[in-house]
Amino acid sequence: MFAQFIMLVSLSNIAQASIDPECQSIADQGPPSDYSETDQADYLLNFFSMATTLSPLHSAVPGPSGHGTVGLELAIIPPLGCERRLVLSYTKTEDTNKAPVAPKPRIGFVFPEILGVTPYGGLAYVPPVTVFGTRNVIMSGEFGVGKATESGLEYGARYHTTLMKTVADIATPFVEGEETVDDFYVGSTFGLDAIFGYQTESVTPYVAVGFTDASTFFYIGDTGVVSNNLTPYAGLTSSVGAQMVVGESIDLAAEFYTAPSIIYTGRLRGSYAF
């Protein structure tokens, strides 16, 4: 699913590097004046780490005290254009657009009110199932507190963390036809969010603003090289979304999530409330 983190493998074989026909015309123009090989590699590492982080997908108070949800989140992974896929001074393209979404089973529980606030927690987990030739594990968790006022306003804060691992032929053979060797990628994120929502009879719109830190590790099996992320993302994240309960047991949420300069994307969640 994440055969997207293709990095530098061998400068000596640049002449043999392959280019996606869709990107050939852009490659022929050569890299822009501000092109940086390091920045290109770091962006790819940061992008997929932030693409799998655990955003809220709920308001400041996720639901009634003493109740929980179990369901599925779909994190949309936007396709990257040729300008982001071309590496090695625009002599090679990377296959970054195999997986349009990252599905994550997700559970949450809202605890009884304590000292005037409502605590809650949640977990998301993707087991090591091979998809698109890659074996991935994603583990996420969150803990937060929120307060709902009589006017309908909700506000609170939450902490979240995610660890994702991929074992696969990530840095594909530099020369087409060569034997493939598995690589190892790890991306981790953690952060804090402030969340504000407004509860109505049918829907609760909300906005979240916070700080998220990303770290990555990438081992290239073909060469034994570790690709260091020299500019790991550490900065602003934000979400704008809405949560809605249908009937007595269906909890739905839709959200636009962004980490400026890295990713702008949408996320969906459908859950059974109990």
LODOZA-96138 format. One record per residue: residue number from 0; residue in three letters; x, y, z of N, C-alpha, C, O in turn. Coordinates in steps of 0.02 Angstrom, whole numbers, always signed. Last residue first. Example, Ala and Ser with C-alpha at 12.3 -4.5 7.8 and 13.67 -1.06 7.14 Angstrom:
<recs>
    i   aa     n_u     n_v     n_w    ca_u    ca_v    ca_w     c_u     c_v     c_w     o_u     o_v     o_w
    1  Ser    +642    -112    +354    +684     -53    +357    +645      +2    +394    +670     +57    +402
    0  Ala    +660    -284    +390    +615    -225    +390    +660    -165    +390    +712    -166    +423
</recs>
This chain:
<recs>
    i   aa     n_u     n_v     n_w    ca_u    ca_v    ca_w     c_u     c_v     c_w     o_u     o_v     o_w
  273  Phe   -1130    +106   +1031   -1157     +58   +1079   -1155     +87   +1149   -1175     +54   +1197
  272  Ala   -1131    +141    +857   -1129    +166    +926   -1161    +116    +973   -1213     +87    +957
  271  Tyr   -1030    +106    +723   -1089     +83    +760   -1081    +105    +832   -1031     +90    +864
  270  Ser    -970    +223    +600    -963    +183    +660   -1031    +161    +686   -1082    +192    +673
  269  Gly    -867    +290    +476    -934    +263    +490    -928    +215    +549    -886    +170    +547
  268  Arg    -776    +428    +417    -784    +376    +468    -856    +355    +474    -901    +397    +477
  267  Leu    -655    +503    +309    -723    +482    +323    -723    +429    +378    -676    +389    +383
  266  Arg    -557    +641    +252    -563    +579    +290    -636    +567    +308    -674    +613    +320
  265  Gly    -453    +725    +131    -516    +713    +164    -516    +646    +200    -478    +601    +182
  264  Thr    -311    +841    +127    -347    +780    +111    -413    +775    +149    -427    +815    +193
  263  Tyr    -155    +894    +100    -222    +921    +105    -268    +865     +83    -265    +843     +25
  262  Ile     +13    +898    +159     -44    +860    +136    -109    +899    +148    -117    +931    +200
  261  Ile    +123    +998    +163    +133    +925    +158     +73    +890    +128     +79    +857     +77
  260  Ser     +89   +1130    +176    +147   +1114    +135    +161   +1040    +128    +206   +1021     +91
  259  Pro      -2   +1098    +325     +19   +1144    +272     +86   +1126    +242    +134   +1109    +277
  258  Ala     -98    +968    +340     -34    +988    +369      -2   +1032    +317     +24   +1006    +267
  257  Thr    -274    +946    +354    -216    +974    +320    -157    +981    +368    -165    +998    +426
  256  Tyr    -434    +877    +316    -376    +878    +359    -316    +906    +321    -307    +891    +262
  255  Phe    -605    +875    +328    -550    +898    +286    -490    +910    +331    -494    +949    +378
  254  Glu    -720    +743    +364    -672    +793    +386    -623    +811    +330    -603    +769    +290
  253  Ala    -863    +664    +433    -824    +682    +373    -781    +741    +391    -802    +785    +429
  252  Ala    -948    +532    +516    -907    +592    +519    -871    +602    +453    -851    +553    +421
  251  Leu   -1080    +447    +604   -1044    +463    +543   -1004    +527    +552   -1022    +571    +591
  250  Asp   -1152    +317    +689   -1113    +378    +700   -1070    +391    +638   -1028    +349    +621
  249  Ile   -1298    +236    +725   -1250    +248    +671   -1218    +317    +681   -1252    +368    +681
  248  Ser   -1397    +218    +822   -1335    +179    +827   -1284    +192    +772   -1230    +161    +773
  247  Glu   -1518    +280    +810   -1493    +272    +877   -1423    +242    +879   -1392    +240    +933
  246  Gly   -1513    +391    +672   -1550    +344    +712   -1522    +340    +783   -1502    +391    +811
  245  Val   -1355    +451    +653   -1414    +431    +615   -1451    +378    +655   -1423    +325    +669
  244  Val   -1259    +585    +701   -1286    +521    +724   -1351    +508    +687   -1397    +549    +688
  243  Met   -1115    +665    +639   -1187    +658    +637   -1206    +589    +661   -1174    +539    +643
  242  Gln    -993    +793    +625   -1011    +728    +653   -1087    +724    +656   -1120    +772    +674
  241  Ala    -880    +876    +518    -947    +872    +547    -960    +800    +568    -941    +753    +534
  240  Gly    -733    +983    +506    -776    +926    +491    -844    +931    +523    -862    +982    +552
  239  Val    -569   +1025    +485    -636   +1053    +485    -683    +997    +464    -674    +966    +412
  238  Ser    -408   +1031    +558    -464    +992    +532    -527   +1032    +536    -539   +1069    +583
  237  Ser    -230   +1052    +551    -297   +1076    +563    -349   +1031    +530    -334    +998    +481
  236  Thr     -63   +1076    +612    -113   +1034    +579    -182   +1063    +595    -192   +1094    +648
  235  Leu    +101   +1145    +614     +29   +1153    +619      -9   +1098    +583     +11   +1077    +528
  234  Gly    +243   +1037    +645    +209   +1100    +636    +134   +1095    +642    +107   +1047    +670
  233  Ala    +364    +951    +582    +343    +969    +650    +310   +1038    +645    +343   +1089    +640
  232  Tyr    +433    +831    +477    +381    +881    +487    +367    +890    +561    +359    +841    +598
  231  Pro    +612    +823    +457    +548    +792    +478    +496    +845    +494    +512    +898    +522
  230  Thr    +729    +843    +367    +681    +894    +385    +613    +862    +403    +564    +873    +368
  229  Leu    +803    +730    +343    +838    +787    +371    +791    +844    +391    +811    +888    +429
  228  Asn    +789    +568    +359    +744    +624    +348    +774    +685    +383    +771    +692    +444
  227  Asn    +901    +454    +283    +885    +498    +339    +837    +554    +317    +845    +583    +263
  226  Ser    +897    +297    +231    +882    +364    +206    +859    +407    +264    +805    +398    +290
  225  Val   +1021    +180    +240    +968    +211    +279    +958    +282    +253   +1005    +322    +254
  224  Val   +1066     +46    +132   +1070    +117    +148   +1010    +139    +189    +954    +118    +176
  223  Gly   +1069     -78     +77   +1086     -72    +148   +1092      -1    +171   +1121     +13    +223
  222  Thr   +1027     -96     -53   +1094     -67     -42   +1116     -65     +30   +1174     -52     +45
  221  Asp    +903    -159     -49    +949    -172    -104   +1020    -151     -89   +1068    -184    -110
  220  Gly    +834    -107     +63    +861    -174     +64    +911    -189     +10    +958    -227     +22
  219  Ile    +841     +38    +147    +837     +13     +79    +872     -54     +74    +933     -58     +81
  218  Tyr    +747     +99    +277    +804     +57    +262    +794     +27    +192    +743      -6    +180
  217  Phe    +694    +239    +358    +687    +203    +295    +751    +166    +279    +803    +197    +268
  216  Phe    +595    +322    +475    +655    +281    +466    +645    +239    +404    +592    +207    +396
  215  Thr    +531    +477    +543    +531    +422    +495    +598    +385    +496    +650    +412    +516
  214  Ser    +414    +578    +632    +481    +549    +627    +478    +490    +579    +427    +455    +576
  213  Ala    +320    +727    +664    +329    +665    +626    +402    +643    +627    +447    +685    +625
  212  Asp    +205    +813    +765    +276    +799    +752    +281    +731    +717    +250    +682    +739
  211  Thr     +81    +937    +764     +99    +867    +755    +172    +861    +736    +197    +900    +696
  210  Phe     -36   +1041    +842     +34   +1033    +823     +49    +959    +819     +31    +921    +864
  209  Gly    -198   +1108    +792    -149   +1080    +837     -79   +1079    +808     -64   +1110    +757
  208  Val    -372   +1127    +786    -308   +1156    +769    -256   +1129    +818    -267   +1128    +878
  207  Ala    -532   +1088    +724    -476   +1069    +768    -412   +1100    +741    -400   +1101    +681
  206  Val    -706   +1113    +725    -642   +1132    +697    -588   +1113    +748    -598   +1122    +808
  205  Tyr    -870   +1048    +681    -814   +1061    +727    -753   +1083    +688    -748   +1074    +627
  204  Pro   -1048   +1018    +686    -987   +1041    +651    -932   +1056    +702    -946   +1075    +759
  203  Thr   -1156    +900    +714   -1110    +939    +756   -1049    +958    +714   -1003    +918    +707
  202  Val   -1331    +878    +678   -1261    +875    +658   -1219    +919    +705   -1244    +969    +732
  201  Ser   -1461    +882    +734   -1444    +833    +682   -1370    +825    +668   -1348    +771    +649
  200  Glu   -1470    +977    +836   -1510    +917    +840   -1486    +863    +791   -1491    +803    +807
  199  Thr   -1299   +1029    +866   -1368   +1043    +850   -1407    +976    +854   -1378    +925    +873
  198  Gln   -1151   +1085    +943   -1199   +1030    +936   -1269   +1056    +920   -1296   +1099    +956
  197  Tyr   -1002   +1135    +887   -1068   +1163    +905   -1121   +1111    +890   -1133   +1094    +832
  196  Gly    -828   +1134    +942    -886   +1111    +903    -949   +1146    +926    -951   +1181    +976
  195  Phe    -654   +1131    +942    -714   +1170    +957    -770   +1146    +912    -761   +1138    +852
  194  Ile    -500   +1072   +1006    -559   +1059    +965    -618   +1102    +990    -630   +1108   +1050
  193  Ala    -326   +1065    +993    -382   +1098   +1025    -442   +1092    +979    -437   +1105    +919
  192  Asp    -209    +930    +996    -260    +969    +961    -305   +1005   +1010    -321    +978   +1063
  191  Leu     -44    +867    +983     -97    +893   +1026    -144    +936    +983    -121    +973    +940
  190  Gly     +44    +716    +929     +26    +787    +929     -29    +803    +978     -58    +759   +1010
  189  Phe    +151    +610    +831    +114    +624    +893     +98    +698    +893    +133    +738    +863
  188  Thr    +201    +478    +720    +177    +546    +733    +147    +551    +802    +121    +502    +829
  187  Ser    +312    +382    +620    +277    +393    +683    +258    +466    +690    +295    +510    +669
  186  Gly    +354    +256    +506    +334    +325    +515    +296    +332    +580    +251    +292    +594
  185  Val    +469    +150    +431    +431    +165    +491    +416    +239    +493    +461    +281    +483
  184  Tyr    +510     +27    +311    +492     +97    +324    +452    +102    +389    +406     +62    +400
  183  Phe    +616     -75    +225    +583     -67    +289    +572      +7    +302    +620     +46    +304
  182  Asp    +612    -185     +80    +638    -129    +118    +597    -122    +182    +548    -158    +192
  181  Asp    +652    -333     -13    +609    -296     +33    +648    -240     +69    +707    -247     +85
  180  Val    +703    -332    -180    +722    -345    -111    +678    -303     -66    +668    -243     -79
  179  Thr    +696    -402    -345    +669    -357    -294    +691    -380    -224    +696    -440    -211
  178  Glu    +814    -406    -478    +781    -441    -423    +757    -391    -371    +793    -344    -353
  177  Glu    +779    -306    -625    +823    -330    -572    +782    -363    -517    +722    -350    -510
  176  Gly    +683    -251    -708    +701    -321    -718    +748    -349    -665    +756    -409    -661
  175  Glu    +747     -87    -717    +690    -131    -727    +714    -202    -742    +759    -212    -783
  174  Val    +849     -26    -593    +847     -46    -663    +792     -98    -671    +791    -148    -635
  173  Phe    +813     -13    -460    +830     +46    -498    +828     +33    -573    +807     +76    -611
  172  Pro    +674     -93    -387    +738     -99    -422    +753     -39    -465    +709     -15    -502
  171  Thr    +595     +16    -262    +593     -34    -316    +660     -37    -352    +699     +10    -348
  170  Ala    +585     +37    -110    +630     +67    -159    +639     +16    -215    +687     -23    -214
  169  Ile    +495     -67     -67    +476      +3     -68    +519     +42    -118    +493     +75    -162
  168  Asp    +445    -211     -54    +492    -182    -102    +472    -110    -112    +437     -93    -160
  167  Ala    +413    -209    +125    +396    -221     +55    +453    -198     +10    +503    -170     +34
  166  Val    +338    -163    +268    +391    -208    +244    +372    -228    +173    +321    -261    +162
  165  Thr    +297     -25    +366    +289     -58    +302    +350    -101    +287    +407     -77    +292
  164  Lys    +210     +44    +502    +268      +7    +478    +251     -27    +412    +196     -54    +404
  163  Met    +166    +180    +611    +152    +138    +553    +216    +107    +526    +269    +139    +528
  162  Leu     +93    +248    +750    +153    +214    +727    +134    +170    +668     +90    +127    +675
  161  Thr     +28    +394    +824     +22    +342    +773     +91    +314    +758    +140    +350    +753
  160  Thr     -68    +487    +943      -5    +459    +921     -18    +403    +871     -68    +368    +876
  159  His    -138    +631   +1026    -143    +574    +980     -73    +551    +961     -26    +590    +962
  158  Tyr    -238    +718   +1144    -171    +695   +1124    -179    +635   +1079    -222    +592   +1091
  157  Arg    -355    +856   +1145    -338    +785   +1141    -265    +775   +1123    -234    +818   +1090
  156  Ala    -479    +965   +1216    -413    +952   +1190    -400    +877   +1189    -431    +839   +1226
  155  Gly    -626   +1071   +1193    -584   +1022   +1228    -517   +1015   +1195    -498   +1054   +1151
  154  Tyr    -800   +1117   +1182    -729   +1132   +1174    -688   +1082   +1215    -712   +1054   +1265
  153  Glu    -957   +1160   +1114    -913   +1109   +1142    -840   +1131   +1133    -823   +1161   +1082
  152  Leu   -1115   +1238   +1128   -1043   +1244   +1114   -1005   +1189   +1149   -1020   +1172   +1207
  151  Gly   -1243   +1227   +1175   -1225   +1185   +1119   -1151   +1188   +1101   -1126   +1146   +1064
  150  Ser   -1277   +1291   +1291   -1291   +1327   +1228   -1276   +1285   +1166   -1294   +1304   +1111
  149  Glu   -1228   +1212   +1392   -1300   +1211   +1379   -1318   +1245   +1314   -1370   +1230   +1284
  148  Thr   -1074   +1135   +1334   -1112   +1185   +1370   -1186   +1181   +1352   -1204   +1149   +1302
  147  Ala    -960   +1005   +1357   -1018   +1028   +1320   -1058   +1077   +1362   -1074   +1062   +1420
  146  Lys    -790    +973   +1349    -844    +999   +1389    -899   +1025   +1344    -886   +1062   +1297
  145  Gly    -664    +842   +1347    -706    +893   +1317    -761    +916   +1365    -775    +883   +1415
  144  Val    -508    +763   +1326    -561    +785   +1371    -600    +840   +1335    -571    +880   +1297
  143  Gly    -424    +614   +1261    -442    +685   +1265    -494    +699   +1317    -522    +653   +1348
  142  Phe    -316    +512   +1170    -349    +524   +1234    -363    +598   +1239    -320    +640   +1225
  141  Glu    -282    +389   +1045    -296    +458   +1065    -327    +458   +1135    -358    +409   +1156
  140  Gly    -180    +292    +931    -218    +301    +992    -230    +375   +1007    -193    +417    +983
  139  Ser    -137    +168    +808    -150    +237    +829    -189    +238    +894    -227    +192    +909
  138  Met     -42     +74    +700     -70     +76    +767     -77    +149    +789     -28    +186    +787
  137  Ile     -24     -22    +558     -36     +46    +582     -71     +42    +650    -123     +10    +657
  136  Val     +75    -117    +453     +44    -115    +519     +36     -41    +538     +84      -3    +534
  135  Asn     +84    -203    +296     +82    -142    +336     +51    -154    +404      +6    -195    +411
  134  Arg    +163    -262    +158    +135    -283    +222    +141    -225    +270    +196    -201    +285
  133  Thr    +127    -254     -18    +160    -227     +41    +125    -252    +104     +65    -263    +103
  132  Gly     +52    -291    -129    +121    -314    -124    +160    -287     -65    +220    -297     -62
  131  Phe     -76    -241    -105     -36    -212    -159     +38    -230    -153     +82    -190    -169
  130  Val     -62    -301     +58    -105    -267     +10     -60    -232     -41     -13    -197     -23
  129  Thr     -55    -413    +189     -21    -392    +128     -72    -364     +78    -119    -398     +59
  128  Val     -80    -362    +355    -109    -395    +297     -75    -368    +234     -67    -307    +226
  127  Pro     -57    -338    +503      -8    -348    +450     -34    -391    +392     -14    -448    +383
  126  Pro    -199    -227    +544    -156    -286    +554    -109    -296    +495    -119    -266    +442
  125  Val    -222     -70    +604    -222    -106    +540    -175    -165    +549    -115    -155    +559
  124  Tyr    -317     +17    +722    -266     -34    +710    -276     -66    +642    -332     -86    +625
  123  Ala    -352    +140    +845    -359    +118    +776    -302     +70    +761    -246     +79    +784
  122  Leu    -439    +199    +989    -386    +160    +959    -403    +145    +887    -461    +138    +869
  121  Gly    -477    +323   +1116    -490    +287   +1054    -429    +251   +1028    -372    +271   +1044
  120  Gly    -566    +407   +1249    -507    +376   +1219    -527    +338   +1157    -586    +323   +1146
  119  Tyr    -615    +543   +1357    -628    +492   +1307    -563    +464   +1280    -510    +494   +1289
  118  Pro    -697    +640   +1487    -638    +609   +1456    -659    +556   +1405    -713    +527   +1410
  117  Thr    -777    +788   +1512    -790    +720   +1489    -728    +691   +1456    -708    +714   +1403
  116  Val    -782    +890   +1661    -761    +877   +1593    -773    +803   +1577    -779    +761   +1622
  115  Gly    -818    +902   +1795    -848    +948   +1747    -827    +938   +1675    -852    +973   +1631
  114  Leu    -755    +797   +1861    -737    +866   +1877    -760    +915   +1822    -724    +962   +1806
  113  Ile    -801    +688   +1735    -759    +694   +1795    -739    +768   +1804    -710    +798   +1758
  112  Glu    -924    +587   +1656    -897    +654   +1670    -859    +654   +1736    -881    +625   +1785
  111  Pro    -878    +425   +1592    -921    +469   +1631    -885    +535   +1648    -824    +538   +1653
  110  Phe    -801    +414   +1426    -807    +396   +1497    -856    +444   +1533    -872    +497   +1506
  109  Val    -820    +349   +1269    -828    +410   +1308    -843    +391   +1380    -892    +357   +1394
  108  Phe    -717    +264   +1154    -762    +260   +1212    -761    +326   +1249    -708    +355   +1260
  107  Gly    -690    +187    +992    -684    +243   +1040    -732    +233   +1097    -782    +198   +1090
  106  Ile    -600    +112    +855    -648    +109    +911    -637    +169    +957    -583    +197    +959
  105  Arg    -574     +69    +686    -566    +118    +739    -620    +110    +792    -679    +102    +776
  104  Pro    -483     +12    +545    -534      -3    +596    -521     +41    +657    -463     +49    +679
  103  Lys    -438    +105    +409    -417     +90    +477    -477     +74    +521    -519    +117    +533
  102  Pro    -376    +118    +242    -432    +100    +287    -406     +79    +356    -358     +41    +361
  101  Ala    -317    +237    +145    -290    +194    +199    -348    +178    +246    -367    +221    +286
  100  Val    -334    +255     -34    -357    +264     +35    -318    +218     +82    -291    +167     +61
   99  Pro    -267    +232    -153    -304    +294    -146    -328    +308     -75    -341    +365     -58
   98  Ala    -111    +170    -188    -166    +163    -140    -203    +228    -133    -175    +277    -108
   97  Lys     -19    +210    -289     -51    +144    -292    -113    +140    -248    -163    +110    -267
   96  Asn     +65    +321    -318      -8    +328    -319     -46    +262    -322     -98    +257    -353
   95  Thr    +202    +323    -336    +174    +346    -272     +99    +340    -266     +72    +355    -213
   94  Asp    +334    +271    -402    +265    +247    -407    +230    +263    -341    +229    +221    -295
   93  Glu    +443    +396    -467    +425    +349    -415    +351    +332    -419    +310    +375    -437
   92  Thr    +554    +422    -606    +491    +434    -571    +479    +379    -520    +501    +322    -528
   91  Lys    +706    +502    -651    +671    +441    -629    +607    +461    -594    +605    +510    -557
   90  Thr    +767    +621    -676    +785    +566    -721    +749    +501    -703    +759    +450    -737
   89  Tyr    +763    +735    -596    +710    +725    -646    +729    +671    -697    +708    +674    -755
   88  Ser    +866    +716    -503    +868    +772    -551    +822    +760    -610    +841    +773    -667
   87  Leu    +809    +607    -430    +873    +602    -465    +878    +653    -521    +893    +637    -579
   86  Val    +630    +608    -466    +688    +613    -422    +751    +606    -465    +748    +602    -526
   85  Leu    +458    +643    -477    +522    +642    -512    +580    +653    -463    +579    +700    -423
   84  Arg    +348    +664    -397    +368    +594    -410    +436    +590    -444    +469    +537    -441
   83  Arg    +319    +797    -393    +338    +765    -330    +364    +694    -342    +400    +668    -299
   82  Glu    +288    +823    -525    +339    +865    -493    +362    +836    -426    +419    +848    -405
   81  Cys    +181    +737    -552    +248    +720    -577    +303    +760    -543    +357    +734    -532
   80  Gly     +79    +729    -402     +94    +746    -470    +166    +730    -489    +206    +710    -446
   79  Leu      +1    +604    -301     +53    +655    -310     +66    +666    -384     +66    +620    -424
   78  Pro    -165    +580    -240    -111    +563    -287     -62    +621    -295     -82    +679    -294
   77  Pro    -204    +575     -64    -207    +610    -129    -151    +587    -175     -95    +576    -152
   76  Ile    -283    +460     +23    -213    +476      +7    -212    +509     -61    -219    +475    -112
   75  Ile    -406    +467    +147    -391    +474     +76    -318    +495     +67    -295    +541    +100
   74  Ala    -447    +354    +264    -404    +412    +255    -383    +415    +182    -348    +372    +157
   73  Leu    -584    +294    +335    -552    +294    +270    -513    +359    +263    -542    +413    +256
   72  Glu    -624    +194    +476    -602    +258    +449    -571    +248    +381    -535    +199    +370
   71  Leu    -755    +101    +547    -701    +103    +498    -688    +175    +476    -734    +212    +461
   70  Gly    -798     +54    +716    -812     +65    +646    -750     +67    +604    -699     +38    +622
   69  Val    -879     +81    +866    -833     +37    +831    -849     +42    +757    -907     +36    +737
   68  Thr    -901    +181   +1013    -913    +168    +943    -861    +119    +917    -805    +116    +943
   67  Gly    -986    +200   +1174    -930    +196   +1129    -951    +185   +1057   -1010    +181   +1042
   66  His   -1037    +277   +1331   -1050    +243   +1267    -987    +244   +1224    -942    +285   +1234
   65  Gly   -1020    +357   +1441   -1035    +287   +1452   -1050    +248   +1389   -1072    +190   +1393
   64  Ser   -1087    +507   +1371   -1047    +473   +1422   -1069    +401   +1432   -1128    +386   +1431
   63  Pro   -1109    +523   +1193   -1136    +521   +1261   -1090    +484   +1309   -1057    +436   +1289
   62  Gly    -964    +587   +1101   -1029    +555   +1108   -1053    +556   +1179   -1022    +587   +1222
   61  Pro    -850    +670   +1092    -867    +625   +1037    -936    +593   +1041    -963    +574    +989
   60  Val    -828    +831   +1112    -857    +777   +1152    -884    +726   +1102    -936    +738   +1072
   59  Ala    -774    +896   +1002    -739    +899   +1066    -764    +848   +1116    -726    +824   +1158
   58  Ser    -807    +780    +864    -807    +846    +896    -771    +842    +964    -741    +791    +980
   57  His    -706    +684    +749    -759    +691    +799    -754    +760    +829    -703    +794    +822
   56  Leu    -588    +668    +680    -649    +638    +652    -704    +634    +705    -745    +587    +706
   55  Pro    -445    +697    +716    -501    +688    +763    -559    +646    +735    -577    +595    +764
   54  Ser    -313    +591    +644    -347    +655    +652    -411    +644    +693    -430    +587    +703
   53  Leu    -176    +502    +654    -244    +497    +679    -273    +566    +691    -259    +598    +742
   52  Thr     -79    +481    +501     -87    +503    +570    -161    +503    +589    -205    +504    +545
   51  Thr     -58    +450    +369     -85    +397    +411     -93    +418    +484    -113    +376    +525
   50  Ala      -1    +560    +310     -62    +533    +279     -95    +480    +323    -155    +467    +315
   49  Met    +117    +580    +377     +60    +623    +394      -5    +598    +365     -58    +611    +392
   48  Ser    +190    +479    +312    +183    +478    +384    +123    +520    +406     +84    +499    +448
   47  Phe    +187    +523    +183    +150    +462    +200    +146    +450    +275    +103    +413    +298
   46  Phe    +260    +646    +191    +193    +642    +163    +155    +581    +187     +98    +586    +209
   45  Asn    +389    +620    +238    +342    +657    +280    +270    +646    +257    +224    +639    +297
   44  Leu    +443    +553    +126    +442    +521    +192    +391    +555    +238    +353    +520    +272
   43  Leu    +428    +652     +27    +394    +588     +20    +390    +552     +87    +338    +523    +103
   42  Tyr    +511    +755     +79    +440    +766     +70    +402    +700     +66    +350    +692     +97
   41  Asp    +637    +697     +75    +607    +711    +140    +531    +722    +133    +493    +701    +176
   40  Ala    +658    +694     -65    +656    +632     -26    +621    +642     +40    +580    +601     +61
   39  Gln    +658    +832     -93    +612    +787    -128    +603    +722     -89    +547    +698     -80
   38  Asp    +763    +881     -15    +694    +903      -2    +643    +856     -34    +591    +843      -4
   37  Thr    +870    +815     -80    +855    +802      -9    +784    +821      +8    +748    +784     +41
   36  Glu    +868    +873    -206    +858    +801    -199    +839    +782    -127    +796    +739    -116
   35  Ser    +787   +1018    -250    +834    +989    -202    +818    +915    -195    +762    +897    -180
   34  Tyr    +760   +1156    -359    +753   +1084    -346    +807   +1060    -297    +866   +1080    -303
   33  Asp    +754   +1285    -402    +757   +1275    -330    +751   +1201    -311    +739   +1186    -252
   32  Ser    +743   +1276    -541    +804   +1304    -513    +811   +1292    -438    +867   +1288    -412
   31  Pro    +669   +1115    -585    +668   +1188    -575    +731   +1212    -540    +769   +1171    -513
   30  Pro    +738    +987    -695    +714   +1011    -630    +714   +1087    -626    +753   +1120    -659
   29  Gly    +680    +967    -867    +730    +969    -815    +703    +996    -750    +649   +1026    -749
   28  Gln    +596    +945    -970    +610   +1015    -954    +664   +1023    -901    +692   +1077    -892
   27  Asp    +578    +809    -969    +619    +837   -1022    +638    +911   -1010    +688    +935   -1035
   26  Ala    +487    +793    -866    +557    +774    -855    +603    +805    -907    +659    +824    -892
   25  Ile    +372    +831    -932    +396    +872    -877    +469    +857    -863    +508    +902    -849
   24  Ser    +361    +727   -1025    +366    +796   -1049    +391    +843    -995    +429    +890   -1010
   23  Gln    +350    +613    -941    +407    +622    -985    +416    +695   -1007    +471    +721   -1007
   22  Cys    +247    +575    -862    +291    +627    -835    +348    +645    -882    +390    +687    -866
   21  Glu    +185    +472    -926    +144    +530    -909    +187    +590    -885    +165    +647    -888
   20  Pro    +285    +374    -931    +269    +413    -992    +227    +475    -978    +233    +525   -1014
   19  Asp    +400    +375    -798    +331    +364    -817    +315    +405    -879    +330    +465    -881
   18  Ile    +564    +325    -827    +520    +381    -817    +450    +362    -840    +441    +334    -894
   17  Ser    +708    +242    -759    +646    +242    -797    +603    +300    -778    +603    +323    -721
   16  Ala    +886    +247    -780    +826    +259    -741    +765    +264    -785    +769    +288    -842
   15  Gln   +1005    +236    -842    +959    +181    -852    +893    +192    -816    +848    +150    -820
   14  Ala   +1079    +345    -805   +1061    +339    -876   +1010    +285    -888    +974    +287    -938
   13  Ile   +1105    +321    -670   +1056    +371    -688   +1033    +362    -760    +974    +371    -775
   12  Asn   +1190    +237    -599   +1146    +208    -650   +1093    +256    -675   +1041    +235    -699
   11  Ser   +1259    +302    -500   +1298    +278    -557   +1254    +251    -613   +1279    +242    -669
   10  Leu   +1177    +327    -396   +1188    +382    -443   +1225    +358    -506   +1221    +390    -558
    9  Ser   +1059    +229    -328   +1125    +225    -357   +1134    +280    -409   +1101    +278    -461
    8  Val    +950    +273    -243    +978    +206    -238   +1048    +204    -267   +1093    +178    -234
    7  Leu    +842    +385    -162    +904    +376    -200    +930    +305    -190    +932    +280    -133
    6  Met    +675    +313    -141    +728    +363    -130    +787    +351    -176    +783    +312    -224
    5  Ile    +506    +297    -128    +563    +277    -168    +616    +331    -162    +603    +390    -178
    4  Phe    +383    +269     -56    +438    +304     -26    +503    +287     -63    +551    +264     -31
    3  Gln    +280    +196    -100    +282    +265    -122    +345    +301     -99    +358    +358    -119
    2  Ala    +202     +83     -67    +262     +79    -111    +273    +147    -142    +276    +153    -203
    1  Phe    +102     +58     +30    +143    +118     +34    +207    +110      -6    +261    +128     +18
    0  Met     +41     -60      +0      +0      +0      +0     +43     +62      +0     +23    +114     -27
</recs>
